[in-house]
Amino acid sequence: MLKYRWTPTPPADPESVARLVASLKINVKLCELLVKRSITGYAQAKTFFRPQLSDLHNPFLMRDMDKAVARIDRAIAAKEKILIYGDYDVDGTTAVSLMYAFLAAHYPHIGTYIPDRYKEGYGVSQAGIEYAHAEGFSLIIALDCGIKALDKVAHAKSMGIDFIICDHHRPGEQLPDATAVLDPKRKDCLYPYDELSGCGVGFKLVQALSAQWQLPAQSWEPLLDLLAVSIGADIVPISGENRVLAHYGLKLINENPRAGFRYLKKLAQREEKPMDINDVVFMIGPRINAAGRIAHGALAVRLLTSQNEAEIAALSATINTHNENRKQLDKDITEKALAQIEENREQECYSTVVYHQKWHKGVIGIVASRLVENYYRPTIVFTQSKPGLLAGSARSVKGFDVYQALQACSSELEQFGGHMYAAGMTLAEARFPVFKQRFEEVVKNSIPEALRTPEIEIDATIRFEDFLGPGNRNFYKILKQFAPFGPQNLAPVFRTDNLLDTGMSKAVGEEGKHLRLVLREPVSGYELTGIGFGMGNKAELVRQGKPVSVLYHLEENEFRGVTSLQMRVKDIALTESLT
């Protein structure tokens, strides 16, 4: 099991905390958490705790939005065929579903296109443009892709097909020659918020069209469930507009979900209990993704846009089966990759690069993430894409830019693209040994020693009395309102020291894999249970009778109709070993 660094976050400014306590009249620890989120006044706190759709920015502040709206208006007036094109992952398929659901309600000549993950790869494809030309589409709205598709967009233009690009990835030095390029990360775009998902950028176009066509907010509000799923699954910051959109999207998923989500919730056995953003990420997102990983992403679009109950039921069952197959592939390949690593542990490594020609291309990214969890090193998993050519998926550790590392190895690669923490690439099979050695050298020479150990950031050191004691019983009720959690608004990690086992802590689950804690705070006498998944090997540490320190999220647990607070344990250590 990995050893973690415990790192306290910088302390909140005491004066700002004191002012917030006086203004909000809530627990000082909660006010510290708010100040650490740059919330220092009553108005900011109100916006944070009570998100309003009126807080959304004017979509026409986005560069080229007026051009995009004007081009769609012209297309509708001339009865042109419009193709909605998106990537095969969750962000892309929800974006296509959102745009299609909106436009199809107002205009009949609409089609959708999701590229085949294996035949076409990511982004705008030649096959997609040829399909558009053959079917008579003269306008393509590209969602969650296209910002670097200079050649493809130029080729489409030569065939009489215009592009509107709705992307959220960082542009290159040159923008595609499209009718409109909507991307808040454009250097010349002054839009106030640049962390939208790809689906989020598409939503701003829908919002602009609604304004242009003088439609009420009810024309786009039912689409926010799609947006919440894209925000969660694409791991974009849950701040600013994303916080507002995720809040209302989750509300929709829990109270009045579209039929596709209703069936996926049923298959995930979460019909009754409300879903939070974490549930969306781990229960809905993987099922939607499985369509593109195992079969075709177009299945997900049909599921999310169909009005036929029988078709939706059948599609959801099919997609769920694909997800079960994906999980088995993930498990099998991870086991084989771990074995391959263990076979080659002659010397210390700074990176992990593994390859097998028969590994399923659709799950190598997931397997790379699993390997990072096991060894905490920048990791690339390769499989054979076609004879002589490998496809790879990279995942990184916190603070290390794997994209920059790949750039340093670019002379060995056919092509690559991605982000700081995740990237994809193709490599000539004959170059694999050279690339593996080169990537190891780059990582070894550039990764700071501190980044080789996983870190848990501690938001606050508290006592059980701070949330269980008299006068503090509303602590968790307010803490819940910090949600939805995600990047830039992570669920707080608490530290409590000097806790003693009550004698009831033990390893539980299959082969004692997990740890169930029942700990007492000696000074106050308060007790609290906790669950540490995958931490069963720490049971003996707790049962020594020595004081322990615990890092945890605070959450609710429901058992036999009774709801109580519990710790979701992240790490545990003897208190004496930390001082």
Secondary structure, DSSP 8 states (H G I E B T S, - for coil): ----EEEE-----HHHHHHHHHHH---HHHHHHHHHTT--SHHHHHHHHS--GGGS--GGGSTTHHHHHHHHHHHHHTT-EEEEEE-SSHHHHHHHHHHHHHHHTT-S-EEEE---TTTT-SSS-HHHHHHHHHTTEEEEEEES--TT-HHHHHHHHHTT-EEEEE--S---SS----SEEE-TTSTT---S-----HHHHHHHHHHHHHHHTT--GGGTGGGHHHHHHHHHHTT---SHHHHHHHHHHHHHHHHS--HHHHHHHHHTT-SSS---HHHIIIIIHHHHHHHHHHS-THHHHHHHH---HHHHHHHHHHHHHHHHHHHHHHHHHHHHHHHHHHHT-SS--S-EEEE-TTS-GGGHHHHHHHHHHHH-S-EEEEEEEETTEEEEEEE--TT--HHHHHHHTGGG-SEEEE-SSEEEEEEEGGGHHHHHHHHHHHHHHHS-GGGGS-EEEE-EE--THHHHSTT-TTHHHHHHTT-S-BTTB----EEEEEEEE-S--EEESGGG-EEEEEEE-TTT--EEEEEETT-GGGHHHHTTSS-EEEEEEEEEEEETTEEEEEEEEEEEEEHHHH-
